[in-house]
Amino acid sequence: MSLKIGVMGARGSFSEMAGEQYIKKENLTEAEILTLVTAEAVLDGLEKGLCNKGIFPIENSNGGIVIEAVHAMAKHRFSIEKMFELDVHHNLLVKKGITASHIKSISSHDQALKQCRMYLKRVWPNADIVPFKDTAAAASALNSGELPNTTAVIASRRAAELYDLDILEESIQDLKYNYTTFLVATKLP
């Protein structure tokens, strides 16, 4: 039987990377990652038996507490198996052929926007900053046309590859070392 690990984030998210890191470090050979997008969905899935473990971010060295995760944790009962860190590097992604002069808005998860706030103020003072439910989901929405071509998104390098987007600028987070703490949750017995 395959171990199912629910993560907060879409395909290409930092939570998916955290899940892969966990699988590798724990030498799990029969594990599958379910991208559940929100911390609420992860903990709900854990309680309902959709997944055996849940992985989601709870704090970032620059962006602080992940409020969404705290709210979800307050509504659910679970055990904490462990906590670990992932060094997060944000990239500014755009549709193919789009240049900086086309960008009118920048969209991403609120936590990613916080981790890049000084960069955004310095480089994009006139852009509209638009929160989105997830970094990788924002990349997917840009690719599918749900977000306009004049939008750039902040997400991972993997999201750029998965959703066929160009990287306009790399490592735009405000801190060179930008660590996010992830929690591994299990169902209470």
N, CA, C and O atoms as a DFTB+ gen file, in Angstrom:
756 C
 N C O
     1  1       0.839      -1.199       0.000
     2  2       0.000       0.000       0.000
     3  2       0.875       1.250       0.000
     4  3       1.830       1.346       0.770
     5  1       0.552       2.182      -0.846
     6  2       1.320       3.422      -0.970
     7  2       0.937       4.424       0.124
     8  3      -0.239       4.608       0.439
     9  1       1.947       5.057       0.684
    10  2       1.741       6.114       1.674
    11  2       1.306       7.370       0.925
    12  3       1.972       7.783      -0.025
    13  1       0.212       7.972       1.335
    14  2      -0.279       9.186       0.680
    15  2       0.052      10.388       1.556
    16  3      -0.297      10.435       2.736
    17  1       0.734      11.359       0.951
    18  2       1.146      12.564       1.671
    19  2       0.456      13.766       1.033
    20  3       0.725      14.112      -0.118
    21  1      -0.427      14.392       1.786
    22  2      -1.118      15.586       1.302
    23  2      -0.263      16.807       1.570
    24  3       0.256      16.972       2.674
    25  1      -0.109      17.664       0.574
    26  2       0.674      18.889       0.744
    27  2      -0.167      20.116       0.404
    28  3      -1.080      20.062      -0.420
    29  1       0.171      21.219       1.061
    30  2      -0.489      22.497       0.796
    31  2       0.188      23.107      -0.428
    32  3       1.331      23.556      -0.350
    33  1      -0.507      23.122      -1.541
    34  2       0.073      23.672      -2.757
    35  2      -0.300      22.831      -3.960
    36  3      -0.647      21.656      -3.838
    37  1      -0.222      23.450      -5.112
    38  2      -0.470      22.762      -6.385
    39  2       0.842      22.129      -6.863
    40  3       1.878      22.276      -6.214
    41  1       0.793      21.433      -7.987
    42  2       2.029      20.877      -8.565
    43  2       2.992      22.017      -8.846
    44  3       2.616      23.035      -9.427
    45  1       4.242      21.836      -8.426
    46  2       5.247      22.874      -8.618
    47  2       5.392      23.804      -7.428
    48  3       6.177      24.751      -7.471
    49  1       4.641      23.542      -6.366
    50  2       4.716      24.404      -5.173
    51  2       5.915      24.035      -4.305
    52  3       6.501      22.961      -4.442
    53  1       6.259      24.948      -3.416
    54  2       7.338      24.677      -2.472
    55  2       6.924      23.570      -1.500
    56  3       7.777      22.820      -1.027
    57  1       5.637      23.459      -1.199
    58  2       5.158      22.379      -0.326
    59  2       5.338      21.017      -0.993
    60  3       5.653      20.032      -0.325
    61  1       5.137      20.960      -2.312
    62  2       5.386      19.711      -3.028
    63  2       6.865      19.345      -2.921
    64  3       7.210      18.180      -2.724
    65  1       7.744      20.359      -3.053
    66  2       9.188      20.115      -2.904
    67  2       9.510      19.636      -1.492
    68  3      10.343      18.749      -1.305
    69  1       8.843      20.229      -0.497
    70  2       9.039      19.810       0.892
    71  2       8.610      18.353       1.057
    72  3       9.278      17.582       1.746
    73  1       7.497      17.975       0.425
    74  2       7.040      16.593       0.471
    75  2       8.053      15.646      -0.150
    76  3       8.303      14.563       0.380
    77  1       8.631      16.050      -1.265
    78  2       9.655      15.223      -1.927
    79  2      10.901      15.104      -1.053
    80  3      11.508      14.036      -0.966
    81  1      11.275      16.204      -0.410
    82  2      12.439      16.189       0.492
    83  2      12.185      15.232       1.657
    84  3      13.069      14.467       2.041
    85  1      10.982      15.276       2.213
    86  2      10.610      14.394       3.317
    87  2      10.682      12.928       2.878
    88  3      11.238      12.097       3.596
    89  1      10.132      12.608       1.722
    90  2      10.142      11.241       1.199
    91  2      11.579      10.742       1.056
    92  3      11.893       9.611       1.426
    93  1      12.439      11.591       0.521
    94  2      13.842      11.209       0.311
    95  2      14.557      10.992       1.644
    96  3      15.234       9.979       1.825
    97  1      14.411      11.936       2.581
    98  2      15.101      11.839       3.874
    99  2      14.619      10.651       4.696
   100  3      15.391      10.058       5.450
   101  1      13.355      10.307       4.553
   102  2      12.794       9.182       5.314
   103  2      12.933       7.856       4.561
   104  3      12.482       6.817       5.043
   105  1      13.557       7.892       3.382
   106  2      13.744       6.696       2.545
   107  2      12.433       5.955       2.285
   108  3      12.369       4.730       2.394
   109  1      11.404       6.700       1.945
   110  2      10.094       6.111       1.669
   111  2      10.035       5.730       0.192
   112  3      10.133       6.593      -0.680
   113  1       9.875       4.447      -0.085
   114  2       9.866       3.998      -1.480
   115  2       8.463       3.966      -2.070
   116  3       8.296       4.135      -3.278
   117  1       7.464       3.754      -1.238
   118  2       6.080       3.669      -1.701
   119  2       5.290       4.871      -1.188
   120  3       4.421       4.722      -0.329
   121  1       5.584       6.050      -1.705
   122  2       4.889       7.263      -1.255
   123  2       4.402       8.063      -2.457
   124  3       5.052       8.126      -3.500
   125  1       3.243       8.665      -2.272
   126  2       2.615       9.461      -3.328
   127  2       2.218      10.808      -2.733
   128  3       1.686      10.872      -1.625
   129  1       2.480      11.879      -3.472
   130  2       2.119      13.222      -3.012
   131  2       0.786      13.631      -3.629
   132  3       0.585      13.532      -4.840
   133  1      -0.115      14.091      -2.772
   134  2      -1.394      14.644      -3.216
   135  2      -1.312      16.151      -3.033
   136  3      -1.116      16.628      -1.915
   137  1      -1.458      16.904      -4.111
   138  2      -1.403      18.366      -4.019
   139  2      -2.805      18.869      -3.682
   140  3      -3.697      18.871      -4.530
   141  1      -2.984      19.293      -2.432
   142  2      -4.306      19.664      -1.926
   143  2      -4.517      21.177      -1.811
   144  3      -5.588      21.614      -1.389
   145  1      -3.540      21.965      -2.170
   146  2      -3.574      23.424      -2.318
   147  2      -3.662      24.216      -1.010
   148  3      -2.897      25.164      -0.834
   149  1      -4.562      23.865      -0.089
   150  2      -4.683      24.655       1.143
   151  2      -4.364      23.805       2.378
   152  3      -4.492      22.581       2.352
   153  1      -3.949      24.470       3.452
   154  2      -3.690      23.773       4.722
   155  2      -4.982      23.146       5.237
   156  3      -4.962      22.050       5.798
   157  1      -6.092      23.832       5.050
   158  2      -7.402      23.312       5.458
   159  2      -7.687      21.986       4.760
   160  3      -8.124      21.032       5.404
   161  1      -7.447      21.917       3.457
   162  2      -7.688      20.691       2.688
   163  2      -6.752      19.571       3.145
   164  3      -7.154      18.408       3.185
   165  1      -5.511      19.911       3.489
   166  2      -4.555      18.909       3.969
   167  2      -5.045      18.295       5.283
   168  3      -5.102      17.072       5.417
   169  1      -5.395      19.142       6.246
   170  2      -5.817      18.636       7.552
   171  2      -7.183      17.941       7.487
   172  3      -7.420      16.971       8.205
   173  1      -8.064      18.429       6.640
   174  2      -9.351      17.774       6.431
   175  2      -9.132      16.397       5.802
   176  3      -9.753      15.414       6.206
   177  1      -8.243      16.339       4.810
   178  2      -7.911      15.075       4.150
   179  2      -7.282      14.075       5.114
   180  3      -7.525      12.872       5.017
   181  1      -6.480      14.573       6.037
   182  2      -5.855      13.728       7.050
   183  2      -6.921      13.118       7.963
   184  3      -6.900      11.918       8.237
   185  1      -7.849      13.952       8.428
   186  2      -8.926      13.464       9.301
   187  2      -9.838      12.464       8.595
   188  3     -10.309      11.510       9.214
   189  1     -10.087      12.678       7.308
   190  2     -10.996      11.805       6.554
   191  2     -10.312      10.576       5.960
   192  3     -10.968       9.742       5.337
   193  1      -8.992      10.460       6.149
   194  2      -8.263       9.302       5.646
   195  2      -7.862       9.384       4.192
   196  3      -7.425       8.386       3.620
   197  1      -8.000      10.556       3.574
   198  2      -7.577      10.745       2.182
   199  2      -6.055      10.635       2.067
   200  3      -5.529      10.161       1.060
   201  1      -5.355      11.086       3.125
   202  2      -3.897      10.990       3.156
   203  2      -3.459      10.495       4.535
   204  3      -4.171      10.659       5.525
   205  1      -2.257       9.880       4.578
   206  2      -1.708       9.353       5.829
   207  2      -0.900      10.399       6.586
   208  3      -0.791      10.353       7.812
   209  1      -0.341      11.332       5.844
   210  2       0.450      12.418       6.432
   211  2       0.112      13.701       5.695
   212  3      -0.315      13.675       4.541
   213  1       0.309      14.829       6.380
   214  2       0.092      16.129       5.765
   215  2       1.320      16.993       5.966
   216  3       1.903      17.010       7.050
   217  1       1.711      17.702       4.936
   218  2       2.868      18.598       5.028
   219  2       2.441      19.980       4.574
   220  3       1.889      20.155       3.488
   221  1       2.712      20.968       5.437
   222  2       2.382      22.340       5.084
   223  2       3.316      23.295       5.822
   224  3       3.859      22.948       6.871
   225  1       3.508      24.516       5.268
   226  2       4.393      25.492       5.894
   227  2       3.710      26.168       7.084
   228  3       2.509      26.435       7.060
   229  1       4.504      26.440       8.126
   230  2       3.935      27.153       9.272
   231  2       4.625      28.480       9.546
   232  3       4.042      29.364      10.174
   233  1       5.878      28.631       9.074
   234  2       6.587      29.887       9.316
   235  2       7.721      30.053       8.317
   236  3       8.310      29.080       7.846
   237  1       8.011      31.312       8.005
   238  2       9.133      31.642       7.134
   239  2      10.040      32.631       7.847
   240  3       9.567      33.488       8.594
   241  1      11.337      32.514       7.618
   242  2      12.326      33.360       8.289
   243  2      12.138      34.838       7.981
   244  3      12.570      35.687       8.761
   245  1      11.511      35.157       6.878
   246  2      11.289      36.543       6.486
   247  2       9.811      36.920       6.534
   248  3       9.461      37.988       7.036
   249  1       8.956      36.065       6.023
   250  2       7.518      36.355       5.927
   251  2       6.736      36.097       7.198
   252  3       5.577      36.498       7.306
   253  1       7.363      35.424       8.174
   254  2       6.697      35.161       9.443
   255  2       5.748      33.978       9.389
   256  3       5.883      33.082       8.557
   257  1       4.781      34.000      10.303
   258  2       3.809      32.913      10.450
   259  2       2.931      32.810       9.203
   260  3       2.532      33.826       8.634
   261  1       2.631      31.579       8.781
   262  2       1.711      31.340       7.670
   263  2       0.306      31.313       8.285
   264  3      -0.137      30.289       8.805
   265  1      -0.373      32.442       8.217
   266  2      -1.665      32.636       8.883
   267  2      -2.682      31.579       8.478
   268  3      -3.409      31.052       9.320
   269  1      -2.729      31.273       7.192
   270  2      -3.665      30.262       6.688
   271  2      -3.480      28.928       7.414
   272  3      -4.459      28.266       7.758
   273  1      -2.232      28.536       7.646
   274  2      -1.943      27.274       8.334
   275  2      -2.393      27.331       9.791
   276  3      -2.938      26.358      10.312
   277  1      -2.167      28.468      10.448
   278  2      -2.567      28.622      11.851
   279  2      -4.082      28.484      11.988
   280  3      -4.562      27.808      12.898
   281  1      -4.829      29.113      11.100
   282  2      -6.295      29.015      11.139
   283  2      -6.753      27.568      10.935
   284  3      -7.659      27.097      11.623
   285  1      -6.126      26.869       9.993
   286  2      -6.487      25.468       9.738
   287  2      -6.126      24.591      10.940
   288  3      -6.896      23.709      11.320
   289  1      -4.963      24.833      11.531
   290  2      -4.524      24.040      12.689
   291  2      -5.486      24.213      13.866
   292  3      -5.693      23.275      14.635
   293  1      -6.064      25.381      14.011
   294  2      -6.987      25.649      15.114
   295  2      -8.295      24.870      14.969
   296  3      -8.996      24.644      15.956
   297  1      -8.626      24.458      13.739
   298  2      -9.903      23.789      13.488
   299  2      -9.800      22.262      13.464
   300  3     -10.819      21.574      13.395
   301  1      -8.586      21.733      13.521
   302  2      -8.406      20.290      13.359
   303  2      -7.569      19.692      14.478
   304  3      -6.786      20.381      15.131
   305  1      -7.753      18.393      14.682
   306  2      -6.965      17.641      15.658
   307  2      -5.993      16.747      14.887
   308  3      -6.389      16.040      13.960
   309  1      -4.719      16.787      15.280
   310  2      -3.697      15.992      14.606
   311  2      -2.460      15.921      15.498
   312  3      -2.348      16.650      16.484
   313  1      -1.543      15.042      15.142
   314  2      -0.252      14.949      15.833
   315  2       0.821      15.553      14.938
   316  3       0.711      15.524      13.712
   317  1       1.844      16.090      15.551
   318  2       2.993      16.604      14.803
   319  2       4.089      15.548      14.854
   320  3       4.613      15.230      15.922
   321  1       4.427      15.010      13.689
   322  2       5.483      13.996      13.605
   323  2       6.853      14.645      13.654
   324  3       7.746      14.187      14.366
   325  1       7.010      15.718      12.888
   326  2       8.295      16.419      12.859
   327  2       8.134      17.761      12.168
   328  3       7.099      18.052      11.568
   329  1       9.183      18.576      12.265
   330  2       9.258      19.851      11.559
   331  2      10.618      19.895      10.867
   332  3      11.606      19.377      11.388
   333  1      10.660      20.517       9.693
   334  2      11.928      20.647       8.970
   335  2      11.880      21.902       8.108
   336  3      10.814      22.477       7.889
   337  1      13.052      22.323       7.621
   338  2      13.146      23.564       6.840
   339  2      13.489      23.293       5.383
   340  3      14.104      22.286       5.033
   341  1      13.064      24.238       4.549
   342  2      13.380      24.224       3.125
   343  2      13.812      25.637       2.744
   344  3      13.136      26.609       3.082
   345  1      14.937      25.750       2.040
   346  2      15.415      27.053       1.562
   347  2      14.617      27.402       0.306
   348  3      14.700      26.709      -0.708
   349  1      13.841      28.489       0.388
   350  2      12.902      28.855      -0.673
   351  2      13.459      30.004      -1.518
   352  3      13.806      31.064      -0.998
   353  1      13.536      29.770      -2.823
   354  2      13.973      30.803      -3.768
   355  2      12.823      31.127      -4.715
   356  3      12.375      30.281      -5.489
   357  1      12.360      32.367      -4.636
   358  2      11.244      32.810      -5.468
   359  2      11.745      33.367      -6.793
   360  3      12.829      33.945      -6.878
   361  1      10.933      33.179      -7.815
   362  2      11.238      33.684      -9.151
   363  2      10.032      34.433      -9.687
   364  3       8.890      34.117      -9.353
   365  1      10.299      35.434     -10.526
   366  2       9.228      36.185     -11.160
   367  2       8.976      35.554     -12.531
   368  3       9.845      35.574     -13.403
   369  1       7.782      34.996     -12.708
   370  2       7.440      34.253     -13.918
   371  2       6.453      35.021     -14.784
   372  3       5.556      35.701     -14.286
   373  1       6.641      34.896     -16.096
   374  2       5.753      35.560     -17.061
   375  2       5.442      34.604     -18.210
   376  3       6.127      33.601     -18.407
   377  1       4.395      34.936     -18.963
   378  2       4.075      34.176     -20.177
   379  2       5.209      34.379     -21.183
   380  3       5.913      35.388     -21.152
   381  1       5.366      33.414     -22.063
   382  2       6.384      33.488     -23.121
   383  2       6.198      34.779     -23.924
   384  3       5.081      35.129     -24.305
   385  1       7.300      35.473     -24.172
   386  2       7.266      36.679     -24.981
   387  2       6.919      37.955     -24.219
   388  3       6.974      39.044     -24.790
   389  1       6.570      37.842     -22.964
   390  2       6.214      39.022     -22.164
   391  2       7.482      39.600     -21.534
   392  3       8.310      38.869     -20.990
   393  1       7.616      40.907     -21.618
   394  2       8.779      41.580     -21.018
   395  2       8.314      42.423     -19.831
   396  3       7.116      42.587     -19.603
   397  1       9.264      42.946     -19.093
   398  2       8.966      43.740     -17.898
   399  2       8.029      44.906     -18.214
   400  3       7.192      45.263     -17.385
   401  1       8.156      45.500     -19.393
   402  2       7.330      46.665     -19.746
   403  2       5.840      46.326     -19.876
   404  3       4.996      47.219     -19.810
   405  1       5.512      45.038     -20.062
   406  2       4.117      44.612     -20.185
   407  2       3.422      44.437     -18.834
   408  3       2.193      44.465     -18.764
   409  1       4.187      44.261     -17.772
   410  2       3.636      43.850     -16.466
   411  2       2.896      44.991     -15.777
   412  3       3.435      46.079     -15.572
   413  1       1.639      44.706     -15.426
   414  2       0.809      45.673     -14.694
   415  2       0.477      45.181     -13.281
   416  3       0.189      45.983     -12.392
   417  1       0.521      43.853     -13.079
   418  2       0.220      43.303     -11.756
   419  2       1.107      42.097     -11.472
   420  3       1.621      41.449     -12.384
   421  1       1.274      41.813     -10.171
   422  2       2.060      40.665      -9.725
   423  2       1.204      39.892      -8.735
   424  3       0.643      40.462      -7.799
   425  1       1.113      38.584      -8.956
   426  2       0.232      37.747      -8.153
   427  2       0.988      36.560      -7.575
   428  3       1.875      36.005      -8.223
   429  1       0.631      36.172      -6.351
   430  2       1.196      34.989      -5.710
   431  2       0.494      34.769      -4.381
   432  3      -0.382      35.543      -3.995
   433  1       0.882      33.712      -3.684
   434  2       0.382      33.474      -2.331
   435  2       0.846      34.624      -1.446
   436  3       1.945      35.150      -1.624
   437  1       0.011      35.007      -0.500
   438  2       0.314      36.105       0.416
   439  2       1.688      35.948       1.074
   440  3       2.406      36.934       1.243
   441  1       2.052      34.735       1.441
   442  2       3.332      34.495       2.116
   443  2       4.510      34.799       1.174
   444  3       5.507      35.377       1.605
   445  1       4.402      34.419      -0.095
   446  2       5.456      34.716      -1.074
   447  2       5.566      36.225      -1.292
   448  3       6.666      36.763      -1.417
   449  1       4.422      36.898      -1.335
   450  2       4.436      38.360      -1.493
   451  2       5.147      39.019      -0.311
   452  3       5.891      39.983      -0.492
   453  1       4.919      38.500       0.901
   454  2       5.598      39.033       2.093
   455  2       7.105      38.819       2.008
   456  3       7.882      39.694       2.389
   457  1       7.516      37.660       1.509
   458  2       8.941      37.328       1.429
   459  2       9.669      38.146       0.361
   460  3      10.899      38.198       0.347
   461  1       8.913      38.781      -0.525
   462  2       9.489      39.583      -1.613
   463  2       9.076      41.057      -1.514
   464  3       9.247      41.804      -2.477
   465  1       8.543      41.481      -0.379
   466  2       7.933      42.818      -0.286
   467  2       8.904      43.960      -0.585
   468  3       8.513      44.920      -1.249
   469  1      10.148      43.892      -0.122
   470  2      11.097      44.979      -0.404
   471  2      11.467      45.007      -1.894
   472  3      11.594      46.077      -2.490
   473  1      11.637      43.831      -2.479
   474  2      11.895      43.722      -3.912
   475  2      10.740      44.346      -4.693
   476  3      10.961      45.116      -5.627
   477  1       9.504      44.010      -4.307
   478  2       8.325      44.530      -5.007
   479  2       8.246      46.056      -4.885
   480  3       7.935      46.739      -5.861
   481  1       8.523      46.587      -3.702
   482  2       8.500      48.048      -3.513
   483  2       9.581      48.732      -4.337
   484  3       9.355      49.795      -4.915
   485  1      10.761      48.113      -4.387
   486  2      11.904      48.709      -5.077
   487  2      11.777      48.616      -6.602
   488  3      12.017      49.592      -7.313
   489  1      11.399      47.436      -7.094
   490  2      11.429      47.187      -8.541
   491  2      10.070      47.396      -9.215
   492  3      10.010      47.778     -10.384
   493  1       8.973      47.145      -8.478
   494  2       7.634      47.211      -9.061
   495  2       6.717      48.139      -8.260
   496  3       5.637      47.712      -7.849
   497  1       7.111      49.387      -8.026
   498  2       6.303      50.269      -7.175
   499  2       4.917      50.587      -7.746
   500  3       4.005      50.920      -6.989
   501  1       4.747      50.490      -9.057
   502  2       3.469      50.834      -9.679
   503  2       2.600      49.627     -10.034
   504  3       1.482      49.789     -10.522
   505  1       3.107      48.430      -9.793
   506  2       2.338      47.220     -10.121
   507  2       1.296      46.959      -9.037
   508  3       1.535      47.200      -7.853
   509  1       0.141      46.465      -9.463
   510  2      -0.875      46.013      -8.508
   511  2      -0.408      44.673      -7.940
   512  3      -0.019      43.778      -8.690
   513  1      -0.448      44.540      -6.625
   514  2      -0.054      43.290      -5.972
   515  2      -1.330      42.537      -5.618
   516  3      -2.162      43.034      -4.859
   517  1      -1.482      41.328      -6.174
   518  2      -2.726      40.582      -6.065
   519  2      -2.476      39.215      -5.410
   520  3      -1.854      38.344      -6.017
   521  1      -2.960      39.024      -4.171
   522  2      -2.800      37.717      -3.512
   523  2      -3.556      36.617      -4.264
   524  3      -4.616      36.855      -4.843
   525  1      -2.990      35.414      -4.239
   526  2      -3.582      34.241      -4.888
   527  2      -3.499      33.081      -3.903
   528  3      -2.705      33.137      -2.964
   529  1      -4.293      32.035      -4.090
   530  2      -4.374      30.945      -3.111
   531  2      -3.096      30.129      -2.971
   532  3      -2.906      29.453      -1.960
   533  1      -2.207      30.180      -3.979
   534  2      -1.003      29.348      -3.966
   535  2      -0.032      29.860      -5.026
   536  3      -0.458      30.380      -6.057
   537  1       1.262      29.717      -4.780
   538  2       2.262      30.180      -5.755
   539  2       2.145      29.409      -7.072
   540  3       2.059      30.007      -8.145
   541  1       2.142      28.077      -6.979
   542  2       2.083      27.260      -8.191
   543  2       0.720      27.357      -8.870
   544  3       0.634      27.290     -10.096
   545  1      -0.341      27.514      -8.088
   546  2      -1.674      27.689      -8.675
   547  2      -1.737      29.001      -9.455
   548  3      -2.425      29.086     -10.472
   549  1      -1.022      30.021      -8.984
   550  2      -0.952      31.297      -9.721
   551  2      -0.239      31.085     -11.054
   552  3      -0.653      31.632     -12.077
   553  1       0.836      30.286     -11.043
   554  2       1.562      29.983     -12.283
   555  2       0.657      29.228     -13.259
   556  3       0.652      29.517     -14.456
   557  1      -0.101      28.270     -12.749
   558  2      -1.035      27.516     -13.582
   559  2      -2.104      28.445     -14.161
   560  3      -2.463      28.332     -15.333
   561  1      -2.614      29.370     -13.328
   562  2      -3.652      30.311     -13.776
   563  2      -3.115      31.255     -14.850
   564  3      -3.845      31.628     -15.769
   565  1      -1.854      31.639     -14.740
   566  2      -1.252      32.498     -15.771
   567  2      -1.129      31.718     -17.075
   568  3      -1.428      32.242     -18.149
   569  1      -0.696      30.484     -16.980
   570  2      -0.547      29.644     -18.163
   571  2      -1.881      29.418     -18.863
   572  3      -1.946      29.447     -20.092
   573  1      -2.946      29.192     -18.093
   574  2      -4.256      28.857     -18.668
   575  2      -5.046      30.074     -19.161
   576  3      -6.069      29.922     -19.829
   577  1      -4.567      31.286     -18.831
   578  2      -5.287      32.483     -19.240
   579  2      -6.267      32.983     -18.189
   580  3      -6.939      33.992     -18.404
   581  1      -6.358      32.290     -17.050
   582  2      -7.208      32.761     -15.955
   583  2      -6.696      34.113     -15.437
   584  3      -7.482      34.987     -15.073
   585  1      -5.374      34.268     -15.411
   586  2      -4.757      35.570     -15.103
   587  2      -4.325      36.191     -16.431
   588  3      -3.878      35.473     -17.325
   589  1      -4.450      37.514     -16.577
   590  2      -4.069      38.160     -17.844
   591  2      -2.564      38.089     -18.111
   592  3      -1.758      37.943     -17.193
   593  1      -2.214      38.195     -19.384
   594  2      -0.800      38.166     -19.798
   595  2       0.014      39.297     -19.193
   596  3       1.242      39.222     -19.154
   597  1      -0.653      40.344     -18.719
   598  2       0.047      41.486     -18.120
   599  2       0.366      41.236     -16.644
   600  3       0.827      42.136     -15.941
   601  1       0.119      40.012     -16.183
   602  2       0.420      39.627     -14.804
   603  2       1.695      38.801     -14.777
   604  3       1.915      37.949     -15.638
   605  1       2.530      39.062     -13.781
   606  2       3.675      38.198     -13.481
   607  2       3.313      37.478     -12.189
   608  3       2.543      37.999     -11.383
   609  1       3.862      36.287     -11.986
   610  2       3.601      35.558     -10.751
   611  2       4.916      35.217     -10.062
   612  3       5.955      35.062     -10.704
   613  1       4.845      35.106      -8.749
   614  2       6.008      34.700      -7.959
   615  2       5.814      33.230      -7.620
   616  3       4.834      32.853      -6.977
   617  1       6.765      32.397      -8.062
   618  2       6.656      30.956      -7.835
   619  2       8.031      30.313      -8.011
   620  3       9.039      30.994      -8.200
   621  1       8.041      28.988      -7.942
   622  2       9.286      28.222      -8.028
   623  2       9.759      28.063      -9.475
   624  3       9.010      28.273     -10.429
   625  1      11.010      27.692      -9.593
   626  2      11.585      27.361     -10.907
   627  2      10.811      26.185     -11.514
   628  3      10.543      26.166     -12.715
   629  1      10.458      25.211     -10.678
   630  2       9.716      24.050     -11.165
   631  2       8.361      24.476     -11.734
   632  3       7.921      23.934     -12.748
   633  1       7.697      25.440     -11.092
   634  2       6.406      25.924     -11.599
   635  2       6.590      26.536     -12.995
   636  3       5.737      26.369     -13.867
   637  1       7.695      27.238     -13.197
   638  2       7.976      27.815     -14.526
   639  2       8.063      26.697     -15.567
   640  3       7.506      26.808     -16.659
   641  1       8.767      25.621     -15.216
   642  2       8.924      24.496     -16.141
   643  2       7.590      23.782     -16.383
   644  3       7.236      23.492     -17.526
   645  1       6.860      23.505     -15.313
   646  2       5.586      22.775     -15.428
   647  2       4.538      23.527     -16.227
   648  3       3.772      22.928     -16.980
   649  1       4.507      24.852     -16.059
   650  2       3.441      25.654     -16.669
   651  2       3.936      26.477     -17.859
   652  3       3.278      27.423     -18.292
   653  1       5.111      26.100     -18.381
   654  2       5.657      26.692     -19.607
   655  2       5.735      28.220     -19.535
   656  3       5.287      28.920     -20.444
   657  1       6.311      28.724     -18.440
   658  2       6.475      30.161     -18.257
   659  2       7.953      30.524     -18.273
   660  3       8.811      29.695     -17.968
   661  1       8.240      31.758     -18.629
   662  2       9.618      32.254     -18.596
   663  2       9.929      32.843     -17.228
   664  3       9.050      33.382     -16.556
   665  1      11.186      32.735     -16.825
   666  2      11.637      33.369     -15.587
   667  2      12.184      34.745     -15.968
   668  3      13.214      34.863     -16.632
   669  1      11.465      35.780     -15.529
   670  2      11.887      37.150     -15.810
   671  2      13.032      37.546     -14.886
   672  3      13.961      38.243     -15.296
   673  1      12.958      37.091     -13.620
   674  2      14.016      37.369     -12.655
   675  2      14.073      36.247     -11.624
   676  3      13.040      35.754     -11.170
   677  1      15.308      35.844     -11.253
   678  2      15.513      34.736     -10.316
   679  2      15.808      35.230      -8.902
   680  3      16.292      36.345      -8.708
   681  1      15.511      34.387      -7.929
   682  2      15.831      34.634      -6.514
   683  2      15.492      36.058      -6.082
   684  3      16.365      36.830      -5.685
   685  1      14.212      36.383      -6.167
   686  2      13.767      37.749      -5.856
   687  2      13.374      37.934      -4.394
   688  3      12.988      39.034      -3.998
   689  1      13.464      36.875      -3.581
   690  2      13.127      37.001      -2.163
   691  2      14.076      38.010      -1.516
   692  3      15.215      38.178      -1.950
   693  1      13.584      38.679      -0.469
   694  2      14.364      39.745       0.169
   695  2      15.606      39.236       0.891
   696  3      16.614      39.941       0.953
   697  1      15.550      38.034       1.432
   698  2      16.695      37.467       2.141
   699  2      17.349      36.379       1.303
   700  3      16.668      35.540       0.712
   701  1      18.677      36.403       1.258
   702  2      19.418      35.388       0.515
   703  2      19.075      33.996       1.041
   704  3      18.830      33.069       0.268
   705  1      19.061      33.863       2.369
   706  2      18.681      32.597       3.001
   707  2      17.257      32.762       3.492
   708  3      17.008      33.444       4.486
   709  1      16.328      32.139       2.793
   710  2      14.897      32.326       3.012
   711  2      14.289      30.974       3.382
   712  3      13.769      30.257       2.527
   713  1      14.364      30.641       4.666
   714  2      13.930      29.314       5.110
   715  2      12.480      29.283       5.546
   716  3      12.011      30.150       6.282
   717  1      11.776      28.257       5.071
   718  2      10.401      28.013       5.495
   719  2      10.386      26.735       6.316
   720  3      10.961      25.719       5.925
   721  1       9.714      26.803       7.463
   722  2       9.549      25.633       8.323
   723  2       8.260      24.922       7.946
   724  3       7.184      25.520       7.909
   725  1       8.393      23.642       7.669
   726  2       7.252      22.800       7.317
   727  2       6.959      21.835       8.457
   728  3       7.861      21.404       9.176
   729  1       5.698      21.510       8.603
   730  2       5.242      20.601       9.639
   731  2       4.734      19.325       8.976
   732  3       4.043      19.380       7.958
   733  1       5.078      18.175       9.555
   734  2       4.533      16.897       9.086
   735  2       3.479      16.471      10.104
   736  3       3.793      16.191      11.261
   737  1       2.231      16.427       9.657
   738  2       1.105      16.091      10.538
   739  2       0.631      14.662      10.271
   740  3       0.656      14.182       9.137
   741  1       0.202      13.997      11.341
   742  2      -0.384      12.658      11.212
   743  2      -1.719      12.655      11.955
   744  3      -1.975      13.494      12.819
   745  1      -2.545      11.706      11.601
   746  2      -3.865      11.587      12.237
   747  2      -3.717      11.102      13.672
   748  3      -2.894      10.237      13.970
   749  1      -4.518      11.668      14.543
   750  2      -4.526      11.187      15.928
   751  2      -5.072       9.769      15.971
   752  3      -5.976       9.436      15.204
   753  1      -4.539       8.920      16.859
   754  2      -5.035       7.540      16.928
   755  2      -6.483       7.482      17.385
   756  3      -7.052       6.397      17.497
